[in-house]
């Protein structure tokens, strides 16, 4: 419907447009390349001045649809003739709004190298690059379907001038063509469609054509690409590129089978792409390729003195409409890209993405200059949006100036060199090394001072004396705890002698164990007395002394109960009492012994933790 409206519009425009000038296009040869997602149209125009006035510019016109998708426009001509014919020389091109021509069209002016007088002619080439000009039809396909696109244009070259002779050729990626518009003088040669020649066409003549064809080329579109170029005057330029990528072809519908794709990728996934090629500068090094998960190992790198190529594969094949995010980074030798001129340093590096045939909807290039850079200026070969930021990094004080350049609708033709000029003092390079040296110097001085300064507390100070007293208290308490534990061990030996008595009936052996235990307990009691006296006299032990006294009393009571039980059992065996009678007699004693033993253990644990 939109294409029919364009046709009606151009019909009205032709009727309403006056003759622009006496300039005539004597020959137009237009070649449109549809072998990738980027549409490139190269037109060779031979212009003649049929009037008497001098002509210095030629207008190029584009429809509203073309102007919206126009990413790049360049005009060139060749100097010399025959064998001396040189390479293309660029001509100035700028957008203009000429009076008397329809506002629905967009016009660009090409300035000729010299004015054309009456009867003079001049030949030049116009390259127009378009993005998003191929529409998938159908818009959604399954994994097994082929990918078809529709391209719309005019068989006649849209121009405000009279055209004597013109022709058009359309190059397709494959010989499989669903359909195409057939006009007079239309020929199909393999994957190329030729229209014309057409003769004596009025200004703004228009003849719509539609081509429906197969294309399984990678339709890789970066919705956003952020390139960060960081300069280090210590010999390196670090480039980091963050990609937000989408397959811009026909959207995939239905389920995806990786098994079918791996078994028959050309039949069950012909529209997908699983790799991209990045052409990096010749001496790129330290190259990496990662995404949010981590490093991606499915990449290959090769190169020589003239180029470095990085082949990367996403984690999964990219079907129509699928997205992925990843980052590539690499280092470059500083001397290959940083130069000096008129007291300034300048970075000379390419602007666009190194990926083959990649369309970038929004490109942001950040150039991070060294801290201390000033008097910054940018020179770009095409219009860009520019602003400045600041980035703080390690050992920075005021931060590093960042020049940010933004451009939309970027194609490989934009991957041209641009320059960032700035002034930088050589002394500023010493700032970070001096900071490091100073930091290490003060660190070493602090270490030396620490090793040589006496940080101990004075031996005459109250705090030092209090610490000594507390140390003595702790030592005494540990000795006391050891004595109590030895007493408890003696109790355990008496209990063991009773178990042996019940097993062997040897009363004399049991009495001998009792006699030895009495001697040990008396000696331990003597050892306790000086320790208790010291704790009673020490002010530092005032809080713990009461617990110690309680512990000694409980152990003394426990000792008495253990000895009483031992005497009762031995007496029962001497009187040949029965085992049940003996057990009944010692049952109350045993119950008390168990309770006291638990209390003694609790007090030991409590005192040991203080």
C-alpha positions in Angstrom: 0.0 0.0 0.0 2.9 2.4 0.9 4.6 1.6 -2.4 1.4 2.5 -4.4 1.2 5.8 -2.5 4.8 6.6 -3.5 3.8 5.9 -7.1 0.8 8.3 -6.9 3.0 10.9 -5.2 5.7 10.8 -7.9 3.1 11.0 -10.6 1.8 14.2 -9.0 5.4 15.5 -8.5 6.3 15.0 -12.2 3.3 17.0 -13.3 3.9 19.8 -10.8 7.7 20.1 -11.1 9.2 22.7 -13.4 12.3 22.1 -15.5 15.2 22.5 -13.0 17.9 23.7 -15.3 19.6 22.9 -18.6 21.6 20.2 -17.0 21.0 16.8 -18.7 22.0 13.2 -17.6 23.2 11.8 -20.9 23.9 8.4 -19.4 23.0 6.7 -16.1 24.2 3.2 -15.2 22.8 2.0 -11.9 23.9 -1.2 -10.1 22.1 -2.4 -6.9 23.7 -5.1 -4.8 21.3 -7.2 -2.7 23.8 -9.9 -1.7 23.7 -8.9 1.9 21.3 -7.2 4.3 22.9 -3.9 3.4 21.6 -2.5 0.1 24.3 -0.7 -1.9 23.4 1.3 -5.0 26.2 2.6 -7.3 25.1 5.0 -10.0 27.5 6.2 -12.7 26.2 9.5 -13.9 27.4 11.4 -17.0 26.1 15.0 -16.8 26.1 17.6 -19.6 25.4 21.3 -19.6 23.0 22.0 -22.4 22.5 25.6 -21.3 24.7 28.7 -21.4 25.0 29.3 -17.6 27.9 27.8 -15.6 26.8 24.7 -13.5 28.7 23.9 -10.3 26.5 21.3 -8.6 24.4 18.3 -9.3 21.4 17.2 -7.2 20.7 13.7 -6.1 17.1 12.9 -5.0 15.7 10.2 -2.7 12.2 9.2 -1.8 10.9 9.4 1.8 11.4 5.7 2.3 14.9 5.8 0.9 15.9 8.9 2.8 14.8 7.2 6.1 17.0 4.2 5.5 19.9 6.1 3.9 23.0 5.3 6.0 25.9 6.5 3.8 26.2 8.6 0.6 29.4 9.3 -1.2 30.3 10.8 -4.6 33.6 10.2 -6.4 35.2 10.7 -9.8 38.3 9.4 -11.4 41.2 11.6 -12.5 43.0 10.9 -15.8 42.0 8.8 -18.8 42.9 5.3 -20.0 46.0 3.9 -18.3 46.6 7.0 -16.3 43.1 6.8 -14.8 43.5 7.0 -11.0 41.5 6.0 -8.0 38.3 7.7 -7.0 38.5 11.3 -5.6 35.8 12.4 -3.2 33.4 15.2 -4.0 31.7 17.3 -1.3 28.1 16.2 -0.6 25.6 18.0 1.6 21.8 17.9 2.2 19.9 20.9 0.6 16.4 22.1 0.2 16.1 23.5 -3.3 13.2 25.8 -4.1 10.6 24.7 -6.7 11.1 21.0 -5.9 8.7 18.8 -3.9 9.3 18.7 -0.1 8.4 15.0 -0.1 11.8 14.3 -1.6 15.2 14.6 0.1 17.9 16.2 -2.0 21.7 16.2 -1.7 24.0 18.5 -3.6 27.2 17.2 -5.2 29.8 20.0 -5.7 31.7 19.5 -9.0 35.5 20.0 -9.0 35.0 22.8 -11.6 32.1 24.5 -13.2 30.6 23.1 -16.4 30.3 25.5 -19.2 28.0 25.1 -22.2 28.4 21.7 -23.9 30.8 20.5 -21.1 30.3 17.0 -19.5 31.4 15.3 -16.3 31.2 11.7 -15.1 31.1 10.7 -11.5 29.9 7.8 -9.3 27.3 8.0 -6.5 27.3 5.3 -3.8 24.2 5.1 -1.6 24.1 2.6 1.2 20.7 1.7 2.8 19.8 -0.3 5.9 16.5 -2.1 6.8 15.4 -1.8 3.1 14.8 -5.5 2.7 11.5 -6.7 4.2 11.1 -10.4 5.1 8.1 -12.0 3.4 6.8 -14.0 5.1 7.7 -12.2 8.3 7.7 -15.4 10.4 9.1 -18.8 9.3 9.8 -22.2 11.0 13.2 -23.7 11.4 12.8 -25.7 8.1 11.6 -22.8 5.9 13.8 -20.7 3.6 14.1 -17.0 4.2 12.6 -14.7 1.6 12.8 -11.0 1.2 11.1 -8.3 -0.8 12.9 -5.3 -2.3 11.1 -2.3 -3.8 12.5 0.4 -6.0 12.1 2.2 -9.3 13.4 0.9 -12.6 14.0 4.6 -13.5 16.6 6.6 -11.8 14.8 9.2 -9.6 16.3 12.5 -10.6 15.1 16.1 -11.3 16.9 16.1 -14.6 16.1 14.8 -18.1 17.8 11.5 -18.8 18.8 10.4 -22.3 19.8 6.8 -21.6 19.8 4.7 -18.4 20.0 1.1 -17.3 19.6 -0.8 -14.0 21.1 -4.1 -12.8 20.1 -5.9 -9.6 22.6 -8.4 -8.1 20.9 -11.1 -5.9 22.6 -13.5 -3.5 21.2 -16.6 -5.2 19.7 -17.6 -8.5 16.5 -18.7 -6.7 14.0 -15.9 -7.3 10.3 -16.2 -6.3 9.1 -13.3 -8.5 10.2 -10.0 -10.0 8.6 -7.2 -11.9 8.9 -7.6 -15.7 9.1 -4.5 -17.9 10.2 -3.9 -21.4 13.8 -4.8 -21.9 14.0 -6.9 -18.8 16.5 -9.8 -18.7 17.4 -12.4 -16.1 21.0 -13.8 -16.1 21.5 -16.3 -13.3 21.2 -14.2 -10.1 21.2 -10.8 -11.8 18.2 -8.9 -13.2 18.8 -6.2 -15.8 16.3 -3.5 -16.7 16.8 -1.2 -19.8 18.2 0.6 -21.5 15.5 3.2 -21.2 15.7 6.4 -23.3 14.5 10.0 -23.1 13.0 9.9 -19.6 11.5 13.1 -18.1 12.6 14.5 -14.8 11.4 12.5 -11.7 10.2 9.6 -13.9 9.2 6.6 -11.8 8.4 3.0 -12.6 7.9 0.7 -9.5 9.6 -2.7 -9.4 9.3 -5.5 -6.8 11.8 -8.4 -6.3 10.9 -11.4 -4.1 14.0 -13.5 -3.6 15.8 -16.0 -1.2 18.6 -14.8 1.0 20.2 -16.8 3.8 23.0 -14.3 4.5 23.6 -13.3 8.1 21.2 -10.4 9.0 23.2 -9.4 12.1 22.0 -6.1 13.6 23.5 -4.5 16.6 20.7 -2.7 18.4 23.5 -1.0 20.4 27.3 -1.1 20.2 29.5 0.6 22.8 33.2 0.9 21.8 35.6 2.1 24.5 39.0 3.1 23.4 41.4 3.7 26.3 44.8 5.3 25.7 47.8 4.5 27.9 51.0 6.4 27.2 52.9 3.5 28.5 52.5 1.8 25.2 49.0 0.4 24.7 45.6 1.2 23.3 42.9 -1.0 24.9 39.7 -1.5 22.8 36.5 -3.0 24.4 33.3 -3.5 22.4 30.0 -4.4 24.0 27.4 -5.8 21.5 23.7 -6.1 21.9 22.9 -8.3 18.8 19.8 -9.5 17.1 19.0 -11.5 14.0 17.1 -9.0 11.9 15.6 -11.4 9.4 12.3 -13.3 9.4 11.3 -14.2 12.9 11.5 -17.8 14.0 8.2 -19.5 15.0 7.6 -22.9 16.5 10.0 -25.0 18.4 13.7 -25.1 17.7 15.5 -28.5 17.5 19.2 -28.4 18.0 19.4 -32.1 17.0 17.9 -31.3 13.6 20.0 -28.2 13.2 23.3 -30.1 13.9 22.3 -33.1 11.7 21.1 -30.9 8.7 22.1 -27.3 9.2 21.5 -26.4 5.6 18.0 -27.7 5.6 16.9 -27.3 9.3 18.3 -23.8 9.9 19.4 -22.3 6.7 18.2 -18.9 7.8 20.3 -18.9 11.0 23.9 -17.8 11.4 26.3 -19.2 13.9 29.5 -17.1 13.3 30.7 -13.6 12.7 34.1 -12.4 11.5 35.8 -9.4 12.9 38.7 -7.8 11.0 41.0 -6.4 13.6 44.1 -4.1 13.1 47.3 -6.0 12.2 49.1 -6.2 15.5 46.1 -6.7 17.8 47.0 -8.7 20.9 45.4 -10.0 24.2 42.2 -10.7 22.4 39.2 -12.1 24.4 35.6 -12.9 23.7 33.1 -13.3 26.5 29.4 -12.8 27.5 27.6 -12.5 30.8 28.3 -16.1 31.7 32.1 -16.0 31.1 34.6 -16.6 28.4 33.4 -18.3 25.1 35.9 -20.8 23.7 34.2 -21.2 20.3 36.4 -18.6 18.5 39.3 -18.8 16.2 42.1 -16.3 15.5 44.5 -16.0 12.7 46.5 -13.1 11.1 49.7 -11.8 9.6 51.5 -8.5 9.2 48.6 -7.0 7.3 45.5 -8.2 9.2 44.1 -10.1 12.2 40.8 -11.9 11.8 38.7 -13.1 14.7 36.0 -15.7 14.0 33.5 -15.8 16.8 30.6 -18.2 17.4 27.7 -17.3 19.8 26.7 -19.9 22.4 23.7 -20.9 20.2 22.8 -20.5 16.5 21.1 -17.2 15.9 17.6 -17.8 14.5 15.4 -14.9 13.3 14.5 -12.5 16.1 16.9 -14.1 18.6 19.2 -11.9 20.6 22.6 -12.2 22.3 25.0 -10.0 24.2 28.7 -10.4 24.2 32.0 -8.4 24.6 35.2 -8.6 22.6 38.4 -6.8 23.7 41.9 -6.4 22.4 45.0 -4.4 22.8 46.9 -2.4 20.1 50.4 -1.0 20.0 50.3 2.7 20.9 52.8 3.8 18.3 50.6 2.5 15.5 47.7 4.9 16.4 49.1 7.8 18.4 51.0 10.6 16.7 52.2 14.2 17.3 51.6 17.3 15.3 52.0 21.0 16.0 52.6 20.5 19.7 49.5 18.2 20.1 49.1 14.4 20.3 46.3 12.8 18.2 44.7 9.4 18.1 44.1 8.1 14.6 41.8 5.0 14.7 38.7 3.6 12.9 35.2 4.6 14.0 32.9 1.7 13.3 32.6 -2.0 14.1 35.2 -4.4 12.7 32.4 -7.0 12.1 31.7 -7.9 8.5 28.4 -6.6 7.1 27.1 -5.6 10.5 24.4 -3.0 10.8 24.6 -0.9 14.0 21.4 1.0 14.9 23.1 3.0 17.7 26.9 3.3 17.9 28.6 4.9 20.9 32.4 5.4 20.7 34.1 6.4 24.0 37.7 7.6 23.8 39.3 7.6 27.3 42.3 10.0 27.3 45.0 10.0 30.0 44.4 12.1 33.1 45.7 15.6 32.6 44.8 15.9 28.9 43.6 19.3 27.8 42.6 21.3 24.7 40.7 18.4 23.2 39.3 18.4 19.7 37.7 15.8 17.4 37.9 15.5 13.6 35.4 13.0 12.1 34.8 12.3 8.4 31.0 12.5 8.9 28.6 14.2 11.3 28.4 12.7 14.8 26.9 13.8 18.1 29.6 14.6 20.6 29.8 15.2 24.4 32.4 14.8 27.2 32.4 12.7 30.4 34.9 11.8 33.1 36.1 8.3 34.1 37.7 7.5 37.5 40.2 4.7 37.4 42.9 3.4 39.7 45.4 6.0 41.0 43.3 8.8 39.4 42.8 12.1 41.2 40.6 14.3 39.0 39.6 11.5 36.6 40.2 10.9 32.9 38.5 12.9 30.2 36.2 10.8 28.0 35.2 12.0 24.5 31.9 10.3 23.5 30.8 10.1 19.9 27.4 8.8 18.9 25.9 7.9 15.5 22.9 6.0 14.4 22.4 3.8 11.3 26.0 2.8 11.0 27.3 0.5 8.2 30.8 -0.8 7.3 31.4 2.2 5.1 31.6 4.3 8.3 34.6 2.3 9.5 36.9 5.2 8.6 39.6 6.9 10.5 38.8 9.7 12.9 41.2 11.8 15.0 41.1 13.0 18.6 43.6 15.8 19.3 44.7 16.8 22.8 47.6 18.3 24.7 49.4 16.3 27.3 52.4 17.2 29.5 55.2 14.6 29.8 55.3 15.4 33.5 51.8 14.0 33.9 53.1 10.6 32.9 55.2 10.6 36.1 52.2 11.3 38.4 51.1 7.7 38.9 54.7 6.3 39.3 55.5 9.0 41.8 52.3 8.2 43.7 53.3 4.5 43.8 56.9 5.3 44.8 55.7 7.7 47.6 53.2 5.2 48.8 55.8 2.4 49.1 58.3 4.8 50.7 55.9 5.8 53.4 54.9 2.2 53.9 58.5 1.2 54.4 59.1 4.1 56.8 56.1 3.2 58.8 57.3 -0.4 59.0 60.8 0.7 60.2 59.3 2.9 62.8 57.0 0.2 64.0 59.9 -2.2 64.4 62.1 0.2 66.3 59.5 1.9 68.6 59.0 0.2 72.0 55.2 -0.3 72.2 55.3 -2.2 75.5 53.6 -0.9 78.7 55.8 0.6 81.4 56.6 -1.9 84.2 55.8 0.7 86.9 52.4 1.6 85.5 49.3 0.4 87.5 47.9 -1.4 84.4 51.1 -3.4 84.1 51.1 -4.3 87.8 47.5 -5.3 87.6 48.2 -7.5 84.6 51.0 -9.2 86.5 48.7 -9.8 89.5 46.0 -11.3 87.3 48.5 -13.5 85.6 49.6 -14.9 89.0 45.9 -15.4 89.9 45.3 -17.4 86.7 48.4 -19.5 87.3 47.3 -20.3 90.9 43.8 -21.2 89.7 45.2 -23.6 87.1 47.3 -25.3 89.9 44.2 -25.5 92.0 42.2 -27.1 89.2 44.9 -29.6 88.6 44.9 -30.6 92.3 41.1 -31.0 92.3 41.3 -33.2 89.1 44.0 -35.4 90.8 41.6 -35.8 93.8 38.8 -36.8 91.4 41.2 -39.3 89.8 41.9 -40.8 93.3 38.1 -41.1 93.7 37.9 -43.0 90.5 40.7 -45.4 91.6 38.7 -46.2 94.8 35.6 -46.9 92.6 37.8 -49.2 90.5 39.0 -51.1 93.5 35.4 -51.8 94.5 34.6 -53.2 91.1 37.7 -55.4 91.4 36.5 -56.5 94.8 33.1 -57.6 93.4 34.8 -59.6 90.7 37.6 -61.3 92.7 36.5 -61.0 96.4 40.1 -59.9 97.4 39.4 -57.8 100.4 43.1 -57.2 101.2 43.8 -55.7 97.8 40.8 -53.4 98.2 42.1 -52.2 101.7 45.5 -51.6 100.2 44.0 -49.3 97.5 42.1 -47.5 100.3 45.3 -46.9 102.3 47.1 -45.5 99.2 44.2 -43.2 98.4 44.2 -41.9 102.0 47.9 -40.9 101.7 47.4 -39.2 98.3 44.3 -37.2 99.4 46.2 -35.9 102.5 49.1 -34.7 100.4 46.7 -33.0 97.9 44.9 -31.3 100.8 48.3 -29.9 102.0 49.0 -28.6 98.5 45.7 -26.8 98.4 46.2 -24.7 101.6 48.9 -22.2 100.3 46.9 -21.7 97.0 43.8 -20.9 98.9 45.7 -18.5 101.2 47.2 -16.6 98.1 43.8 -16.3 96.5 42.3 -15.0 99.7 44.9 -12.3 100.0 44.9 -11.2 96.4 42.6 -8.3 95.5 42.5 -9.5 91.8 41.0 -12.8 92.9 38.2 -11.3 94.9 35.5 -12.2 92.3 36.6 -15.8 91.8 37.6 -16.7 95.3 34.1 -17.5 96.5 33.7 -20.0 93.7 37.0 -21.6 94.5 36.0 -22.0 98.1 32.8 -23.6 97.1 34.6 -26.0 94.7 37.0 -27.1 97.5 34.1 -27.6 99.9 32.1 -29.7 97.4 35.2 -31.8 96.6 35.7 -32.4 100.3 32.1 -33.5 100.8 32.4 -35.7 97.7 35.6 -37.2 99.1 33.9 -38.1 102.4 31.0 -39.8 100.6 33.3 -41.8 98.4 35.4 -43.0 101.5 32.2 -43.8 103.4 30.9 -45.9 100.5 34.2 -47.7 100.2 34.2 -48.6 103.9 30.6 -49.8 103.8 31.3 -52.2 100.8 34.5 -53.6 102.4 32.7 -54.1 105.7 29.9 -56.0 104.0 32.4 -58.3 102.2 34.2 -59.0 105.5 30.9 -59.9 107.2 30.0 -62.0 104.1 26.8 -60.0 103.5 24.8 -60.7 100.4 25.4 -58.5 97.2 21.8 -57.2 97.3 22.2 -56.2 101.0 25.3 -54.3 100.2 23.7 -52.5 97.3 20.8 -51.5 99.4 23.1 -50.1 102.1 25.2 -48.0 99.6 22.3 -46.8 97.4 21.7 -43.5 99.3 25.4 -42.8 99.3 25.8 -43.5 95.6 22.9 -41.1 94.8 24.6 -38.3 96.8 28.0 -39.1 95.2 26.5 -38.7 91.7 25.0 -35.3 92.6 28.2 -34.0 94.2 30.3 -35.2 91.3 28.1 -33.2 88.8 28.3 -30.1 91.0 32.1 -30.3 91.2 32.4 -30.7 87.4 30.1 -27.7 86.8 32.2 -25.5 89.1 35.4 -26.7 87.5 34.1 -25.7 84.1 32.8 -22.3 85.4 36.1 -21.4 87.1 38.2 -22.5 84.0 36.2 -20.1 81.7 36.8 -17.0 83.9 
